[in-house]
């Protein structure tokens, strides 16, 4: 008869760990000192920490091989920077400072009082000196610094603001959409009635990187102490701001480390505290937290030695590792307390390792594998986090079975000698004739029936109150109804999930970056990126009317997009349209290849389109046009725009005369996350879940119950994803990390209780559930509490990244613990057939063994 278990792997592992535990108990000093030496040696790798820090936003928070990066290479390959500066034609954001000036009183910033302040602010910016002024470093056009359009209109004459009718969004051929915001137009026509904001740009020549950085830093220092004005408010930003603020955000988390470890030690001590002065496990709890700290020190030091980049996301890893390490500690202590106190320490530790080995091995393997699978993501910030965290978990496991095991053995020797936990002086046993009534002077109590430590009060609560209550029929039905409600809310939340990382969230709360982005969203979201369309086919025949017709059709497809401006004044005229008009006026036959190429250089020089056509060796290698987008206000708008432009470019390549078009804007580098975030998250979840199933099948001696572990993973992921969406957390590279964590922790909680259930000696499913909750209900709660204690301080962090980590970790731990001590035990009692054959085998054995006893008769 086929058996419903797979303990051919579980049994040898348990036996091997039992033997190892015996060795640790025999030589505790070796296993105590050796890990300390290893941690000290590897920990010296922290001297490379500053060198390994990797906080570059583009490198860490955008897809490694994102299409926009290839599109940027294409643009840079065909169009080199020109001496004549053009913001529109930059392949990057450029090097710049920017101000958004908003009105405080009234609804119009285009008044003499407000504009007087704006002119004064502009003068002060240009006078900022860090050894060089703006005039020395500015990007120039026709020998002059790139100017601001609003100030050009005024031309230092404030009276012009009342006497000049300013048309919007185009005034005298100049686009004002990115310079004047919050605009209200006259009832008839397109003249500005009022505006609420003005934006000024100060672009620098990118050749002088060091001098530029110095000036931009001076700009930030100047406006960080800028006094409040009566008429206007100023928000400021530079091309360095995001980078500086993300570094400040990373540094802000450092003070929380000491608080977290102090909190974890206190929670651990409280959980292990006993009134018995011999059985008290205060030092064991401290050793468990210390073991985790040593694991972080050794693992991080090793990776720093190996040159692994240290992204800011890694700063949240120690908080997580602390929870995982302490969770394993509680499991080992729970198993130790189930051993007989009168046995030799070697036997007790061997039995502890034998019982705890599979449980902590499953959780370690699943956690490590889930994070290593996370390395497949295209975000370096996620890769860095996963590498550091998975390695730390592996070290945590090693230190738990060596260093912590040695501490447990030494504590066992103290208990064996009935010595006081603090003074290590021998005290009378509780039931000895020398024992007095003072609880501080006697100890060593134990359960006389089982020979083990007396059960913890919480263990007795799970045994005598909670598990009998949970296994009542009406309670189980209620639990199922609650579960279906949880699942329904989770699924609803999943449907509301938003995608994308808002760049302002990389800065700390209250940062000037956030204020600038808020003003930008409020006043300047009517017009989005001016997207570059690059024709990269050097064999494209611009002089062929059929080819031009296909190119026009391609451009019409772009213009017809919902997010493309339909105003012909806004999108710059293409060089080809201008050249055709030039040919018509000057008698050039643009349908003739020779004439087309002959007059093209002259036209490009005179018209200013020389930067838009790469005409080399009498061949047009590439050319570009521009499409102005509108109403790009949300992450969804950004995603839809990116997809629409790329899909339209693909369709252009399928026209009768193929037009190979590359679409690009510097913002696409960041928008690329939308193209991969959902698919990559699903890929990680599916692959990791399959790996978890395989590991569970090998190590949990029951295949159907391994499927229940997989079910728990899916259930918790749905819940966490749905509730995080309802908690205003978007799916981005930061939350992706946490969803990877979710899988590992889902296995932790479900594997512990599942393993306890299927290995229980009880015969009925209700009794098995009660036994499993008695054995591991409290350790699961302890592990959940310690993990929450490890991350709760992040709730006070001023960084979105670390607060998001806290939110999702809280959801993961709460939902995981609820699955472990509520849902899964109840579901096992409904679907306990997975263990029926094991139960039948045990029952048959007992009947045959005790056939002449009352027990055998009852079972028969």
Residue, then its C-alpha position, 0 to 999 in steps of 0.5 A: x500500500x502506498x503511503x501518504x508521506x515522504x519522510x525518507x528525507x525528513x528522517x535522515x535530516x533529523x537524525x543528522x541534526x541530532x548527532x550534530x546537536x550532541x557534538x555542540x553540547x559536548x564542545x560548547x566552547x568551540x562553537x561559542x568562540x569560533x562564530x565570534x572569531x568568524x564574525x569579527x573577521x568578516x565584520x571588518x568588511x564594513x570598512x568598505x561600506x562607504x565605497x560600496x554605497x550605491x544610491x544612484x536613482x537611475x541605476x538602482x530604481x529603474x530596470x537594468x535593461x529598460x528599453x528607454x536606456x537603449x533608446x537613449x543610446x540610439x539618440x546619443x549615437x546619432x545626435x551629439x550635443x551641440x554648442x547651441x543649447x536646447x533643453x528640448x533636445x537633451x538626451x538626459x534631464x540636464x544639469x539645472x536648478x529650478x524654482x516654482x514661484x507661487x502667489x500667496x495673496x489673490x489668484x494672480x501671480x502676473x501682477x507688478x508686486x509679484x513680478x517685482x519679487x520674481x525679478x529680484x529672486x532671479x537677480x539673486x540666483x544669478x549672483x550666487x557665487x561659489x567661485x563662479x557665478x551663473x553667468x560663468x557656468x550657464x548653458x548658452x544659446x547664441x552666446x547668451x545664457x539660456x533665458x526664462x520666457x516670462x522674464x523675456x516677455x517683461x524685458x525688465x519693464x513691469x508695465x508690460x504685464x498690464x499692457x501686453x496680451x499674453x497668449x497661452x500656451x504659445x506666445x510669439x512662437x514660444x511655448x509657455x506651458x512649462x513656464x506659466x502654470x495654474x492659468x485661467x484664460x479669457x472667456x473668448x480667445x487664448x489670452x491669459x486672464x490670471x496665473x498662479x505659478x511661474x517656473x524658472x530654469x537655470x541650465x548649466x553647461x555640462x562640461x564643468x561637472x565639479x564647478x556645476x556641483x559646487x554651484x548647485x550646492x550653493x543654490x540649495x544652501x541659499x534657498x534652504x535659508x531663504x526668507x519668506x516673502x509677502x507676495x510669493x512662495x518659492x519651492x526649489x529643486x536641482x538636478x542633484x536634489x533627488x540624489x542628495x535627498x535619497x542619501x539623507x533618507x538612507x542616513x536617517x534610518x541609522x538611529x533606529x538600529x539601536x532602538x530596534x535591537x534593544x526592543x527585540x532583546x526586551x521582547x525576547x527576554x519577556x517572552x522567555x521570562x520565568x519566575x523559576x530562578x533556574x529555569x529562567x532563560x533570560x541569557x538564552x534570549x539575549x544570546x538569540x538576539x546577539x546571534x542574529x546581530x553576529x549573523x548580520x555583521x558577518x554576512x554583510x561584511x563578507x558581501x562588502x569584501x566581495x564588492x557587492x553594492x550596498x543600496x539604500x534598501x539594504x538598510x531595512x534588511x537588519x530589521x527583518x533578519x532580527x525577526x527571522x533569527x529570533x523566530x528560529x530561536x523561539x522554535x529551538x527554545x520550545x523544542x528544548x523545553x519539551x525535552x526531559x530535564x533529568x536527561x544529560x545535556x547532550x541528549x537534550x540538545x540532540x533531541x532539541x536539534x532533532x525536533x527543531x532541525x526540519x522546521x528551521x531548515x524549511x523556513x531558512x531554505x524557503x526564505x533564502x530561496x525566495x530572496x535568491x529568486x528575487x535576484x532575477x528582478x531587473x531592479x538593482x535596488x531589489x537585487x542588492x536587498x535580496x543578496x544581502x538579506x538571503x546571505x544574512x538569513x543563511x548566516x543566521x541559520x548557521x549561527x543559530x545551530x552553532x553559537x546559539x546552540x552552544x549558549x543553549x548547551x551552557x544554559x543546560x549545564x547550569x540548569x543541570x546543576x540547579x544554579x541560579x540564572x544570575x549568580x550561577x550559584x547552586x540553589x536548592x531544588x523546589x521540592x527539596x527539604x532545604x528549600x525555603x519559600x523565597x522564589x529567588x532562592x529555590x528553583x528547578x521545578x519541572x513537570x513530574x508527569x512528563x519530566x519536561x520543563x513546566x509549560x509556559x502559561x501561554x502554552x497552557x492557554x493554547x492547550x486548555x482554552x484556545x485550541x478547544x475553543x477553535x475546534x468547536x464546530x460553530x467556531x470553525x464555521x465562523x472562521x471560514x466565513x471570516x476567511x472568505x471575507x478576508x479573501x474578498x477584501x484582498x481580491x478587491x484591493x488587488x483590483x485597485x492596485x496602482x503601479x509605479x514609484x513616485x520619485x518624490x517618495x525617495x526623499x524624506x518627509x518634509x523635504x523641499x523636493x516634495x514641495x517642488x513636486x507637489x507644486x509641479x503636479x498642481x500647476x504644471x501637469x497640463x502639459x507632459x513630456x515633449x516626446x522625441x520621434x527618431x527615424x533611424x533608417x539611413x535608407x529611408x528616402x525622404x525625397x520619395x513622395x510615397x515614403x513621405x506619405x507613409x512618414x506623414x501617416x506615421x506622424x498622424x498616428x502619433x498626433x491622434x493619440x489621446x495624450x498628444x496635443x492636437x494644437x498645431x502651434x504647440x508641437x514644433x513643426x518638423x524639419x521635413x515639413x519646413x524643408x518642403x515649404x522652403x523648397x516650394x518657396x526657393x524652387x527646389x525639387x524635393x522629389x529629386x534626390x540630388x536636389x534634396x540633398x544638395x540644398x539640405x545643408x544650407x536649409x539646416x544652417x539657416x533654419x536652426x534644424x541642424x540638430x534634428x538631422x544627422x546628415x553625414x557623407x551625403x546620407x541622412x543617417x537619422x532625423x527627429x521630430x517632436x510630439x507634445x503630450x498633455x494631461x499626464x497627471x498620474x502614474x497611470x497616465x505615464x504608463x498609458x502614454x509610454x505604452x501608446x507611443x511605443x505601440x504606435x512606433x511599432x505600427x509605423x514599422x509595419x506600414x507599406x514603406x516601413x518607418x523605423x521610429x524610436x520614441x524617447x524622452x529622459x522621463x521614459x527612463x523612470x517610466x520603464x518600471x511600468x513595463x516590467x513591474x507587474x510581470x516581474x512581480x508575478x514571475x517572482x511569486x510564481x517561481x518562488x511558490x513552486x520552489x517553496x512547494x518542492x522544498x515542502x514536499x521534500x521536508x514535510x513528511x506529507x505531500x497533501x499538507x505541503x500543498x496546504x503550505x502552498x495554498x497558505x502562500x497564495x492566500x497571504x500574498x493575495x491578502x497582503x497585496x490587496x490590503x497594501x493597495x487599500x493602505x495607499x501603497x503602490x506596486x513598485x520596486x520597493x513593495x516588490x521587495x516586500x512581496x518577495x519577503x511575503x512568500x518566505x514568511x508565509x512559509x515560515x508560519x504555515x510550515x511550522x504548524x503544518x509540520x507539527x500537525x502531520x507529525x503529531x502522535x494524536x489520532x483524530x484531526x481535532x486532537x492533532x490541531x490541538x497538539x500542534x497549537x499547544x506545541x507551536x502556537x506560542x512560538x508562532x506568536x512569539x516570532x510574530x511579536x518579535x518580528x513586529x518589534x523589529x520593524x515597528x520603529x520604521x513606522x516613525x521613519x521619515x522615508x516612504x521606503x522604510x514606512x512602506x517596508x513597515x506597512x507590508x511587513x506588518x501585513x505579512x506578519x499579522x496575516x501569516x500569524x493568523x493563518x498559522x494559528x487560526x485558518x490552517x488549523x481549522x482547515x486541517x480539521x476539515x480536510x484531515x484526510x491528508x493524514x488518514x493513512x498515517x493515522x491508520x498505520x499508527x492505529x493498526x500498530x497500536x491495536x496489534x501492540x496492545x490487543x489485550x488492553x483496554x486501549x486496543x479494545x477501544x480502538x478496535 
